[in-house]
């Protein structure tokens, strides 16, 4: 942005005044630069009006003329993920990486959807509604929220019964019943809730007091759920399918393993299930994983096969989900060292180059088509 210069040799101070044309909210930015300033956290499809005020501390302020610019509309990014900022989790969207002929371009069209002043995480998109459901810390609880895919119109869904269990960052929920409801865990129970916050009811409870931590609905069989349960310390985990109408477990995917299990997802036809398992078998008070690897479970043969990603010793593959076309998976890769920075990768089944880095910093990724059914 252009600024205003003074003929004085005195030290100058600059204030950029930025007004939102939709809300008339005004923000002031003080800067020592007089030719360029990068404004962040702007709203999509919004006209902003700006001017610069310059002072040398002696004479009257010099004020520039008013100029304006308009931000882009929703870029319809198909990928969602989380980054850490200001001590909080922040939800972003972005596009897939691509080869421009010279190098692989990553972090494509990254768009910030939630504020760094709130702890927002675990985004889950619905293309039927063009909305994103997510978890957010509210006081000492974790609640479900819903927003538009461009980050607008945020509203809280749960209230009296929050999302609870073993460590909020290891809990997951899902869109259900053609995106008319959400399924979410609360300790040893599983609840459903309409997206307007009404219709809260319990639909499942464990028989042994173990916690429900993750849930996924099968797209073409909404009576079949994929669940992960564990004890209060995160271990003794089980992954299994459960039929709502009969209350009966159908297929046990993983159980009786030492160490952590997680990151569950199931194909639309319910014939394959993806999950992660820490093959080190470590069980510790910090719930630190050392060799988390991705596994594919075939429902017909009842066998699990480790996915041959390029993960190296010392790194974990976590938070795995199928892509909307089920031709790939998207996941988090991170060093097992405490406070390590995670990245988002995809693994394309049957491709010459199977792995691709998508976002240089990110976790909890998921992909969603902008048309058709939800994932």
N, C-alpha and C positions, 0 to 999 in steps of 0.2 A: 504494500500500500504506500502511496506517495505521502510525504510529510510536508512540514512547513519549516523553512530555515530562517534564521535571524541573522542580521548583519553584525550583531554584537559579537564580541570575542568572549563574552561571558559564557559560563557553562549552561547548557540548555537542558530543560526537562520536557518530556513529551508525554501527553496523556491521550490515548486512543479511546474515543467514546463510541460504543457499538450498541445500536438499538435494534431489537427484534421487531420486525414489522408486523408480526402476528400478535404478539403479547405486549408490545411497547416497553418491555423490560430493557433496562439500560445497564450495560456493564462497562466499567472503566479499567483500562490497562495502562499502567505506567511503564515506560520503557526508556532506555538510554539510546536506543536506535532511532534514527530519524527517516529511514527509507523502507523498512520492512518489519512486519510483525506477524507472527503466525497465531491466529486465533483458533482455539480448540473447542470441542463440545458444542458445535453449532448444530441446529436442528435442520433436518432435511426439508426440501421444498419451501424454504423460507427466505424472504427478502430482508436483508440487513442494511441499515443506514449507518454510515460512519463519518466521523470527522476527527481531526487531530488538533489538540490545543498545545501550544508551545509557550514556555515561560523561561525567562532568564533570571527570575527572582527580583528584578528591578522594575522593568517596564510592564505595561499592560500585556495580558496574554494575546497571542496571535492565534486566530482560529481559522482553520481551513474551511473551504466550502464543503457542503454535505455531498457524499458520494454513496453509491449503493452497489450491492451485488446480491445474487440469488444462489442459494445452495442447490445441489443436485437433488433429484427425486430418489426414491428408494431404488438402489442398484440391484435389488432382487438377488442378493448373495445366497448361494445354496448351502454354505457351510457356517456352522456356529461353533464357538469355542470360548474359553475363558482365559483371561490374563490377570496377573496380580499387579495391583496399583494402589499405592497409598495404604498398604496393609489390608486391602480388600480384594475380593474377586470381582472382576468386571467382565461382562459378556460382550463379545464382538461377533460380527459376521464377516465373511470374506469369500473370495472365489478361489477355485483350484489353481495351483501353480501351473506354469506352462513353459515351454522351451521357445525362446525368441530367436533361436538360431545361433546364439553365442553362449547363452547360459540359461539355467533354469530360474525363472522369475518366481519368487515366493512372496508371501504376505500381500497377495493381490487384492486391491480394493477393500482393505480392512476398514470396517465401520464400527465405531463404538456405540453400543446400544444402552448400556446402563452406566450410572455414575460411579466414580471411584469413591464417593462418600458413603456408598452402601455396599454390603457384602452380598453380591448376586452371583449365582453359579448354577451348574447343571442345566443348561438350556435344552429344551425339547420342542421341536417345531411341529406344527400341523399345517400342511398345505391346504387342507380343506377350508380352514378358517383364516389362513395367512397370519397365524399368530404363533408366538413362542411362549411356552410355559417355562417357568424356572423357579429355583429356590432362592430365598432371600432371608437373611438374618434380621429378625425384628425383636429387639430387646434380647432376652436370653433364649428365644425360640427360633425355629426355622419354619417358614411358611411358604405355601405355593403362591406364585404370582403369574399373571398373564399379561403380555404386551403384544402390540402389533409387530410384524416382522421388521419394521424400520425403527423400533424402539419407542414408538409413541403409545399413548393410552395405557400406561401401566396401572394395574389394579390388583389388589390382594384377593386371593380366592379363599384360603383357609383362615379360620379364626379360632374357634373353641378347641378344635383338635388339630394340633400342629403336626408337621412332619418330624418324627422322632425315632431314635434308635441308637445304634452304635456309630458315633461320630458323624456329624452332618455331612462332611465331605465324602463319605462312603455310602450315602443313601441315594436311591434313585426312584423315580416314579415314571409313569407313562400316560400318554393319551389313550383313551379307551372308548369303545362303543362308537366308532366313527367320529371321534373327536367331540362327542357330546359330554364326556366325563373325563375325569382324571382318577387314576388309581395311585394311592400313596401309602407308605408304611407309617405306623405309629407303634413302636416297640413290637409286641408279639401279634399285632393286628394289622390287617390291610383294610383300607377304607376306599370308598368311591365318593366323589363329589362332583356336582355339576360345575361348569366353568364360571357360573355367576355366584358360586358360593352356597347354593342351596342343595338339598338332597343328600346331606352327609349320612352315610350308613356304612356299617361294618360288613365286609363280605368274606373275611377269612380270619382265622386265628390259629396259631400253631398249637399243637397238642402238648408240647414239652416245655413251653415257656421261652423258646428261642425267639430271637428278634427277626422280623422280616426286614431285609435291607434293600432289596432290589426287586422290581417287577417289570415284566414286559408282556404285552398282549400280542397274540398271534393275529396277523392282519385278516386272514381269511377264515379264522375260527375264533370269534370273540368270546367263546366260552372257555377257551384254553389259555391259561396264564403260565408264564415262566417266572419262577420265584427263586430268590437266593435268601437263605436264612443263616443265622450264625448265633453263637452265644454272646453274652454281654461284652466279652473281650475281643470280638471280631472273628474268632476262630471256631473250630468244629462246624465249618460251613457246609451247607448242602445246596445244590442247584437241582431243581426238578420242575416238571410241568404238573399243573393242577387244574382239574376241571371244575368250574364254578357250579354247574348244575347238579353234579353228583357229590361234590366235596371229596373227590378221590384223586390221589396222586396217580399220574399215568406213567411218566418216564423219569427215572433218576439219572441225571446227567453227570453229577460228580458228588461224591461224599467220602468220608473216612480218609481225607487227605490232611496231613499236617501243613500248616501255613495258610496263607490267605487265598481266597477265591473271589472273583468279582467280574465286573464289566460285561454282564450278560446281555445277549440279544438273540433273536430267533427270526428265521426267514418267514416270508409271507405264507408259505405253504406249511410251515412248521416242521420241515424235514431236516433242517440243520440248525445248530445252536452254536454260538461263539461265546467264549468266556476266557478269562485269564486265571492263571494259577501260578503261585510262587513255588517253583520246583525246588527251591532251597529247603522248603519245609520249616523255615524259621518261624517261631512263635515267641514274640517279645512284647514287653509292656508298651513300647512305642508304636506297635503295629507297623514296623519298618519292614518293607519287602526288599529282597535281595536279587531274585532271579524270576521276576514275573514274566510269564510267556503266554502267548495266545494259542488257544486250542479250538479246534472245530470238532463238534460232536455230531455224528451221523445218527439220526433217530432210528433208521431202519436196521442198521448193523449194531447199534448201541456201542459204538467205539469212538474214542477221541484221538485226534491226530494233532500234534503240535505244528503250528504254521511256521514255515522256515523263513522267518524275517531275518533281517541283517543285524538284529540286536546283539550286542557284545556283552561279555562278562562285566558286571558292574552297572548295567543298565536294566531298566524295567520297561516292559510294554504293558500299558494299562488302558482302562476306559474304552475298550474296543466296541465298535458298532458297525453293522453292515451299512453299506451305501444304499440309497434307495433302489438301485437296479440290482443289488446283491452281487455285483461283479467285483467288488472290492470291499475292504474294511478300512475304517479310519480309526486311529488310536493315538494315545499319548506315549511318548518315549521320554524317559527321564533317568538320570543317574540315581542310584540308590543312596547317594550321599545326602545327608540332611540339607535342606534349603536349596537343592539343585534346581535349575531352571528347566522346565519341561518344553518339549516341542511337539508339534502335531504332524503325523505321517499318515499316508495311505499305502495300502498294499493291494495291488491289482492282481487278481487271480489269473494265471496263465500268460502274463505279459513278459516280454523280454526284460524290461526294466520293471521289476515288481514294486519296489519301494519308491515313494516320492515324498520329499519334505514339503509340507504345505505352509506351516506357520512357524517362524523361528522361535516364538515364545507362545506357549498355549497349552491348555489341557481340556479335559472333558468335551471332546469334539463330537459333532454329529452332523450328518448331511441330510438335506431335505429337498425334494423336488418342489418346484413352485406350482406345478399343476398335478392333477391326479390325486391319488390317495395319500394319506399321511403316513409318516414313518414313526 
